[in-house]
Amino acid sequence: MTTPATSTILRTQAPALGPESPVAWPKRTVRTLSNGLQVVLVESRTFPKISARLYFRSGNAVVAHSAPGVAEMTATVVRTGTASRASRRIEEDLRRMGASLGTHAGADASTISASGLAEFSSGILELMADLARNASFPGDEFERERRQRLEELRIERTTPGFLASERFRRVLFGEHPYAVVAPTEEQLAGFTRDQLAEFYRVHYVPEESLFIVVGDFAADAMLAQIEKIFGSWRAPKPEAPVSPAPPRQSGRRVHLVHVPGSVQTQVLLGNLSITRRDPDWFRLILANSIFGGAFHSRLVINIREQKGYTYSPGSGVNPLRQRGYFTVRAAVRNDVAAATLTEMFYEMDRMRSLPVTAEELDSARSYLTGVFSLGVATQDGLLGQLSTVYLDQLPEGYLESYRERIRALTAADVLAAARRHFDSANAQIVLVGDRAQIGEQAALFGPVEIFSAQGARLA
């Protein structure tokens, strides 16, 4: 029989966490074909399907200054036809195999991905190889995709989050290719089919590629399939680009993107940071989780729960291949833009000044290890984690040791990471909003430069 006091405890206290379940790591096979194609195979027999991704280690950054956005457009049009398959034929083949297909390009890589029933693995791989080797870039498909991308770009230039990210990257990276987030409308309208075909010819090559397959197969049999389908593929390796270093920032500066009539202000601030290869990486992601990278973080408690300034503030560590960057973000009412920035810097400086509590440390470690475990529980999730390891050239045991390394971190590690990588004194601040409403508030935090949504300097 329970007493009223016991009943209250049962209703209000969450049960203690159970022991963390071990991750059963499936068999992994790593090979490099004679043509330079790196192959990673992971046997996962839970479902009778496979998931495959072919990565080319070239993305938007390699053409950022000559033809920004061409890598992204190339990836989009690649899937619309080959020398032997029109777009309709590709869609019919996918339906017949119960498969899905996607193409994408980011800053550092372009990707062809596919998934489907394991019994059709040979057909899926043959389709991926056809797209990688024989894309035809049909003129009508190119024109349709270019028109669609133009409409998307026009919409993006009305979106505060996009405008903040674009300005922030330009400020942070200067002449480095990572500064360019998207082309202008004029640049996009000037794209030609030949530009896409040239990017494809130079960068879609086996020696700069990574092929990961996860699913229901025997590794030896799958490797034989891949050798048969991809082994004859030959193309020269492109020259490695040389990029200028990002500028060194000294002191806080405010970069205001003027959006007339805006009733909200998009706030984005931060600084250059590190990649996953840095020895501080695990310390930094744990510090970020406590600061603003999780729903129970200090930033959320402060400006969402206590102050009510915004619904979804947050922070993030963004690792690219050459450099990383740290961001703090929120969308707030115009009248609390300065108050929000004040609290953001207060929480950054508190992280830099005092050790976090034991409760915060335990909670953040549990959060990161739990999210990681969920992230490798599916074929696609495991494939994504593996791609991080091999694209970023991380140690072979990176995934297997991830949870152990997070659990070993201390409050002193978090404090050291915050002091090194939360650069409060030199943070760059981007505000997107109406300068008549937020201009005076912006000036409280440093010299102010004002830009239009199209990137033109206004003041």
C-alpha positions as CSV (number, residue, x, y, z in Angstrom):
1,M,0.0,0.0,0.0
2,T,1.4,3.4,-1.0
3,T,1.2,6.4,1.3
4,P,0.3,9.9,-0.2
5,A,3.9,10.9,0.2
6,T,5.1,7.8,-1.7
7,S,2.5,8.4,-4.4
8,T,3.7,12.0,-4.9
9,I,7.3,10.8,-5.3
10,L,6.1,8.2,-7.9
11,R,4.3,10.8,-9.9
12,T,6.9,13.5,-9.9
13,Q,10.3,11.7,-10.0
14,A,11.5,10.2,-13.3
15,P,12.9,6.7,-12.9
16,A,16.7,6.3,-12.8
17,L,18.4,5.7,-16.1
18,G,19.3,2.1,-16.9
19,P,22.7,0.9,-18.1
20,E,23.6,2.0,-21.6
21,S,23.1,-0.8,-24.1
22,P,26.1,-1.9,-26.0
23,V,26.3,-1.3,-29.7
24,A,26.8,-4.4,-31.8
25,W,29.1,-3.3,-34.5
26,P,28.6,-5.2,-37.8
27,K,31.4,-6.7,-39.8
28,R,33.2,-4.0,-41.9
29,T,35.3,-4.5,-45.0
30,V,37.5,-1.8,-46.5
31,R,39.2,-2.1,-49.9
32,T,40.6,0.2,-52.6
33,L,40.1,-0.9,-56.2
34,S,42.9,-0.7,-58.7
35,N,41.3,2.5,-60.1
36,G,41.6,4.2,-56.7
37,L,37.9,3.9,-55.7
38,Q,37.7,3.3,-51.9
39,V,35.1,0.8,-50.9
40,V,33.6,0.3,-47.4
41,L,31.2,-2.6,-47.0
42,V,29.1,-3.3,-43.8
43,E,27.0,-6.4,-43.4
44,S,23.7,-5.6,-41.7
45,R,21.2,-8.4,-42.1
46,T,18.3,-7.0,-40.1
47,F,16.3,-6.1,-43.3
48,P,16.6,-7.5,-46.8
49,K,17.7,-4.2,-48.3
50,I,20.9,-2.3,-49.1
51,S,21.8,1.4,-48.8
52,A,24.6,2.7,-50.9
53,R,26.3,6.1,-51.3
54,L,29.0,7.1,-53.8
55,Y,30.8,10.2,-52.7
56,F,33.0,12.4,-54.9
57,R,35.4,14.5,-52.8
58,S,34.6,17.7,-54.6
59,G,31.7,20.0,-54.0
60,N,30.7,23.6,-54.2
61,A,33.9,24.9,-52.6
62,V,36.2,23.9,-55.5
63,V,34.3,26.2,-57.9
64,A,33.1,28.8,-55.4
65,H,35.0,31.7,-57.0
66,S,34.7,30.6,-60.6
67,A,31.1,29.2,-60.8
68,P,29.4,29.2,-57.4
69,G,26.7,26.6,-57.2
70,V,27.7,24.6,-60.3
71,A,28.5,21.5,-58.2
72,E,25.0,21.6,-56.7
73,M,23.4,22.0,-60.1
74,T,25.6,19.3,-61.6
75,A,24.4,16.8,-58.9
76,T,20.8,17.7,-59.5
77,V,21.0,17.2,-63.3
78,V,23.2,14.0,-63.1
79,R,20.2,11.9,-62.2
80,T,18.1,13.1,-65.2
81,G,19.7,11.0,-67.9
82,T,22.6,9.0,-69.2
83,A,23.8,7.9,-72.6
84,S,21.5,4.9,-72.5
85,R,18.8,5.9,-70.1
86,A,16.4,8.8,-70.3
87,S,14.8,10.3,-67.2
88,R,11.7,8.2,-67.6
89,R,13.7,5.0,-68.0
90,I,15.6,5.8,-64.8
91,E,12.3,6.2,-62.9
92,E,10.9,3.0,-64.3
93,D,14.1,1.1,-63.3
94,L,13.8,2.4,-59.8
95,R,10.1,1.4,-59.5
96,R,10.9,-2.1,-60.8
97,M,13.6,-2.6,-58.2
98,G,11.7,-1.0,-55.4
99,A,14.5,1.4,-55.0
100,S,15.0,5.1,-54.3
101,L,17.7,7.5,-55.7
102,G,19.1,10.8,-54.6
103,T,21.9,13.2,-55.7
104,H,23.3,16.1,-53.7
105,A,26.3,18.4,-53.4
106,G,27.6,20.2,-50.4
107,A,30.7,22.3,-49.8
108,D,33.1,19.4,-49.8
109,A,31.5,16.5,-51.6
110,S,29.0,15.5,-54.3
111,T,26.9,12.3,-53.7
112,I,24.9,9.7,-55.6
113,S,22.8,7.6,-53.2
114,A,20.5,4.7,-53.6
115,S,18.6,2.2,-51.5
116,G,16.4,-0.8,-52.3
117,L,15.8,-4.5,-51.9
118,A,18.9,-6.6,-51.6
119,E,17.8,-8.9,-54.3
120,F,18.2,-6.1,-56.8
121,S,21.6,-5.0,-55.6
122,S,23.3,-5.6,-58.9
123,G,20.8,-3.5,-60.8
124,I,21.1,-0.7,-58.2
125,L,24.8,-0.6,-58.4
126,E,24.7,-0.7,-62.2
127,L,22.4,2.4,-62.2
128,M,24.7,4.2,-59.8
129,A,27.7,3.4,-62.0
130,D,25.8,4.6,-65.1
131,L,25.1,7.9,-63.5
132,A,28.7,8.3,-62.3
133,R,30.2,7.5,-65.6
134,N,27.8,8.3,-68.4
135,A,25.5,11.2,-67.4
136,S,24.3,13.0,-70.5
137,F,22.9,16.3,-69.0
138,P,19.8,16.5,-71.3
139,G,19.2,20.1,-72.4
140,D,15.5,20.2,-71.4
141,E,16.2,18.7,-68.0
142,F,19.0,21.2,-67.4
143,E,16.7,24.2,-68.3
144,R,13.9,22.9,-66.1
145,E,16.2,22.4,-63.1
146,R,17.8,25.8,-63.6
147,R,14.4,27.5,-63.6
148,Q,13.4,25.7,-60.5
149,R,16.6,26.6,-58.7
150,L,16.1,30.3,-59.6
151,E,12.7,30.2,-57.9
152,E,14.2,28.5,-54.9
153,L,17.0,31.1,-54.7
154,R,14.4,34.0,-54.9
155,I,12.5,32.5,-52.0
156,E,15.7,31.9,-50.0
157,R,16.5,35.6,-50.3
158,T,13.3,36.4,-48.4
159,T,14.2,33.9,-45.6
160,P,16.0,35.5,-42.6
161,G,17.8,32.3,-41.7
162,F,19.4,32.0,-45.2
163,L,20.3,35.6,-45.3
164,A,22.0,35.4,-41.9
165,S,24.0,32.3,-42.8
166,E,25.1,33.8,-46.1
167,R,26.4,37.0,-44.6
168,F,27.9,35.2,-41.6
169,R,29.9,32.8,-43.9
170,R,31.1,35.8,-46.0
171,V,32.3,37.6,-42.9
172,L,33.9,34.6,-41.3
173,F,35.7,33.1,-44.3
174,G,36.6,36.2,-46.4
175,E,38.3,35.0,-49.7
176,H,38.2,31.3,-48.7
177,P,35.8,29.3,-50.8
178,Y,33.6,28.4,-47.8
179,A,32.5,32.1,-47.8
180,V,30.2,31.4,-50.7
181,V,26.9,29.8,-49.7
182,A,24.9,30.3,-53.0
183,P,25.2,32.0,-56.4
184,T,23.5,35.2,-57.2
185,E,20.5,35.1,-59.5
186,E,22.6,36.5,-62.3
187,Q,25.3,33.8,-61.9
188,L,22.7,31.1,-61.8
189,A,20.9,32.4,-64.8
190,G,24.2,32.3,-66.7
191,F,24.9,28.6,-66.0
192,T,25.4,26.5,-69.1
193,R,25.0,22.8,-69.7
194,D,28.7,22.7,-70.7
195,Q,29.8,24.0,-67.3
196,L,28.0,21.2,-65.6
197,A,29.5,18.6,-68.0
198,E,33.0,20.0,-67.4
199,F,32.6,19.8,-63.6
200,Y,31.3,16.2,-64.0
201,R,34.3,15.3,-66.2
202,V,36.9,16.7,-63.9
203,H,35.5,15.8,-60.5
204,Y,33.4,12.6,-60.9
205,V,36.4,10.3,-60.9
206,P,37.1,7.1,-59.1
207,E,40.4,8.1,-57.5
208,E,38.7,10.9,-55.5
209,S,35.7,8.8,-54.6
210,L,34.3,6.8,-51.7
211,F,31.7,4.0,-52.1
212,I,29.9,2.8,-48.9
213,V,27.3,0.0,-49.0
214,V,25.4,-1.1,-45.9
215,G,22.9,-4.0,-45.9
216,D,21.9,-7.6,-46.4
217,F,24.8,-9.1,-48.3
218,A,28.0,-11.1,-47.9
219,A,31.0,-8.8,-48.2
220,D,33.0,-11.0,-50.6
221,A,30.1,-11.3,-53.0
222,M,29.3,-7.6,-52.8
223,L,33.0,-6.7,-53.4
224,A,33.0,-8.9,-56.5
225,Q,29.9,-7.2,-57.8
226,I,31.5,-3.7,-57.3
227,E,34.7,-4.8,-59.0
228,K,32.8,-6.1,-62.0
229,I,30.6,-2.9,-62.3
230,F,33.1,-0.2,-61.3
231,G,36.5,-1.8,-61.9
232,S,36.9,-0.6,-65.5
233,W,36.2,3.0,-64.6
234,R,39.2,5.1,-65.3
235,A,39.7,8.9,-65.1
236,P,42.6,11.2,-64.0
237,K,42.6,12.6,-60.5
238,P,41.9,16.4,-60.4
239,E,44.5,18.8,-59.0
240,A,44.1,19.7,-55.3
241,P,42.8,23.3,-55.0
242,V,44.8,25.8,-52.9
243,S,42.6,28.0,-50.7
244,P,43.5,31.3,-49.0
245,A,43.3,31.3,-45.2
246,P,40.2,33.0,-43.6
247,P,40.8,36.4,-42.1
248,R,41.7,36.8,-38.4
249,Q,39.0,38.7,-36.6
250,S,39.9,41.2,-34.0
251,G,37.1,42.6,-31.9
252,R,33.3,42.2,-32.2
253,R,31.7,43.6,-35.3
254,V,28.0,43.7,-36.3
255,H,26.8,43.0,-39.8
256,L,23.2,44.0,-40.3
257,V,21.1,42.7,-43.2
258,H,18.3,45.2,-43.8
259,V,14.9,43.7,-44.4
260,P,12.4,46.6,-44.4
261,G,9.3,46.0,-42.3
262,S,10.6,42.9,-40.5
263,V,8.9,42.3,-37.2
264,Q,11.5,39.8,-36.0
265,T,15.3,39.8,-35.9
266,Q,17.4,36.8,-36.9
267,V,20.4,36.7,-34.6
268,L,23.5,34.7,-35.6
269,L,27.0,35.1,-34.0
270,G,30.1,33.0,-33.7
271,N,33.7,32.4,-34.8
272,L,36.0,30.1,-36.7
273,S,36.5,26.8,-35.0
274,I,37.9,23.3,-35.6
275,T,37.3,20.1,-37.6
276,R,36.7,16.6,-36.3
277,R,40.4,15.8,-36.7
278,D,41.3,18.3,-34.0
279,P,42.3,16.7,-30.6
280,D,39.8,19.1,-29.0
281,W,36.8,17.9,-31.0
282,F,35.2,15.7,-28.3
283,R,35.7,18.3,-25.6
284,L,34.1,21.0,-27.9
285,I,31.0,19.1,-28.8
286,L,30.4,18.3,-25.1
287,A,30.8,22.0,-24.2
288,N,28.5,23.0,-27.0
289,S,25.8,20.5,-25.8
290,I,25.8,22.1,-22.4
291,F,25.9,25.7,-23.8
292,G,23.3,25.6,-26.5
293,G,23.4,22.3,-28.5
294,A,20.6,20.5,-26.7
295,F,17.1,21.3,-25.7
296,H,18.0,21.3,-22.0
297,S,21.1,23.5,-22.5
298,R,21.9,26.8,-20.7
299,L,21.0,28.9,-23.7
300,V,17.5,27.4,-23.9
301,I,16.9,27.6,-20.2
302,N,17.9,31.3,-20.2
303,I,16.4,33.0,-23.2
304,R,13.5,30.6,-23.9
305,E,12.3,29.4,-20.5
306,Q,13.3,32.2,-18.2
307,K,13.2,35.2,-20.5
308,G,10.7,34.1,-23.2
309,Y,12.6,35.9,-26.0
310,T,12.4,33.0,-28.5
311,Y,11.1,29.5,-29.0
312,S,14.1,27.8,-30.4
313,P,17.6,29.2,-29.6
314,G,20.6,27.0,-30.1
315,S,24.3,26.7,-30.9
316,G,26.3,24.4,-33.2
317,V,29.7,23.3,-34.1
318,N,29.9,23.0,-37.9
319,P,32.9,21.0,-39.2
320,L,33.9,21.3,-42.8
321,R,36.8,19.5,-44.4
322,Q,39.4,22.4,-44.1
323,R,37.9,24.5,-41.3
324,G,35.0,24.6,-38.9
325,Y,32.9,27.3,-37.3
326,F,30.9,27.8,-34.2
327,T,27.4,29.5,-34.3
328,V,24.8,30.8,-31.8
329,R,21.4,31.6,-33.2
330,A,17.9,32.7,-32.4
331,A,14.9,34.5,-34.0
332,V,13.5,37.1,-31.6
333,R,11.2,40.1,-31.4
334,N,12.8,43.3,-32.6
335,D,12.5,44.9,-29.1
336,V,14.7,42.2,-27.4
337,A,17.5,41.9,-30.0
338,A,20.0,43.6,-27.7
339,A,18.8,41.8,-24.7
340,T,19.1,38.5,-26.5
341,L,22.7,39.2,-27.5
342,T,23.5,40.2,-24.0
343,E,22.3,36.9,-22.6
344,M,24.1,34.9,-25.4
345,F,27.4,36.6,-24.5
346,Y,26.7,36.1,-20.8
347,E,26.3,32.4,-21.2
348,M,29.4,32.2,-23.4
349,D,31.5,34.0,-20.8
350,R,30.0,31.9,-18.0
351,M,31.1,28.7,-19.9
352,R,34.6,30.3,-20.2
353,S,34.8,31.3,-16.6
354,L,33.4,28.5,-14.3
355,P,33.3,24.7,-14.4
356,V,30.0,23.2,-15.3
357,T,28.1,21.3,-12.6
358,A,28.3,17.5,-12.2
359,E,24.6,17.3,-13.1
360,E,25.1,19.2,-16.4
361,L,28.1,17.1,-17.2
362,D,26.3,13.8,-16.6
363,S,23.2,15.0,-18.6
364,A,25.3,16.1,-21.6
365,R,27.4,13.0,-21.7
366,S,24.2,10.8,-21.6
367,Y,22.6,13.0,-24.3
368,L,25.5,12.7,-26.7
369,T,26.0,9.0,-26.3
370,G,22.3,8.4,-26.5
371,V,21.9,10.4,-29.7
372,F,25.0,8.6,-31.2
373,S,23.5,5.2,-30.4
374,L,20.2,6.1,-32.1
375,G,22.2,7.4,-35.1
376,V,23.9,4.1,-35.8
377,A,20.7,1.9,-35.2
378,T,19.6,2.0,-38.9
379,Q,21.3,1.3,-42.2
380,D,21.1,5.0,-43.3
381,G,22.3,6.2,-39.9
382,L,25.2,3.9,-39.8
383,L,26.1,4.8,-43.4
384,G,26.1,8.4,-42.6
385,Q,28.4,7.9,-39.6
386,L,30.8,5.8,-41.7
387,S,30.9,8.5,-44.3
388,T,32.0,11.0,-41.7
389,V,34.9,8.7,-40.7
390,Y,36.2,8.1,-44.3
391,L,35.5,11.5,-45.8
392,D,37.2,13.2,-42.9
393,Q,39.9,10.6,-42.7
394,L,39.3,9.8,-39.1
395,P,40.9,6.8,-37.2
396,E,39.4,3.4,-37.9
397,G,38.2,3.0,-34.3
398,Y,36.5,6.5,-34.2
399,L,32.9,5.2,-34.1
400,E,33.6,2.3,-31.8
401,S,35.4,4.5,-29.2
402,Y,33.0,7.5,-29.5
403,R,30.8,6.8,-26.4
404,E,33.8,5.8,-24.3
405,R,35.7,9.0,-25.1
406,I,32.6,11.2,-24.4
407,R,32.1,9.4,-21.0
408,A,35.7,10.0,-20.0
409,L,35.5,13.8,-20.4
410,T,35.5,16.0,-17.3
411,A,34.3,19.5,-16.3
412,A,37.9,20.7,-16.7
413,D,37.8,19.4,-20.3
414,V,34.7,21.4,-21.0
415,L,36.1,24.6,-19.4
416,A,39.3,24.3,-21.5
417,A,37.3,23.8,-24.7
418,A,35.0,26.8,-24.0
419,R,38.0,29.0,-23.3
420,R,39.7,28.0,-26.6
421,H,36.8,27.9,-28.9
422,F,34.0,30.2,-27.7
423,D,35.7,33.4,-28.8
424,S,33.4,35.8,-27.1
425,A,35.7,38.8,-27.5
426,N,36.1,38.5,-31.2
427,A,32.7,37.0,-32.2
428,Q,31.2,38.2,-35.4
429,I,27.5,39.2,-35.1
430,V,24.9,39.1,-37.9
431,L,21.4,40.6,-37.5
432,V,18.7,40.3,-40.1
433,G,15.9,42.7,-39.6
434,D,14.7,46.3,-40.1
435,R,17.6,48.7,-39.4
436,A,15.1,51.3,-38.2
437,Q,14.0,48.9,-35.4
438,I,17.3,47.4,-34.5
439,G,20.1,49.7,-35.6
440,E,20.6,51.4,-32.3
441,Q,20.6,48.1,-30.5
442,A,23.2,46.7,-32.9
443,A,25.6,49.6,-32.2
444,L,25.8,48.6,-28.6
445,F,27.9,45.5,-29.6
446,G,30.4,47.0,-32.0
447,P,30.9,48.8,-35.3
448,V,27.9,48.2,-37.6
449,E,28.0,47.5,-41.4
450,I,24.6,47.4,-43.2
451,F,23.8,45.3,-46.3
452,S,20.8,44.6,-48.5
453,A,19.3,41.2,-48.9
454,Q,21.1,40.9,-52.2
455,G,24.5,41.6,-50.5
456,A,25.0,45.2,-51.5
457,R,26.7,47.4,-48.8
458,L,24.2,50.1,-47.6
459,A,26.3,51.8,-44.9
